[in-house]
Amino acid sequence: MATITTISESVGANRIVPTVAIPYPVGNPNLNTADEYNLRKDMVGRALKGLATEIEETTQF
């Protein structure tokens, strides 16, 4: 999970999940509790999908 995906790619990360922003990578304090929960659940789901996916090259999920 990364806020700046270009840096992740440049250092050779093979699975990248883009996140929200540098100060709040896996959350958004401007959302209400339910919406933030859904945002975080979606990001974790994408990260798990990335781990479970066989890849050949750098892939963003």
Secondary structure, 3 states (H helix, E strand, C coil): CECCHHHHHHCCCCEECECCCCCCCCCCCCCCHHHHHHHHHHHHHHHHHHHHCCCCCCEEC
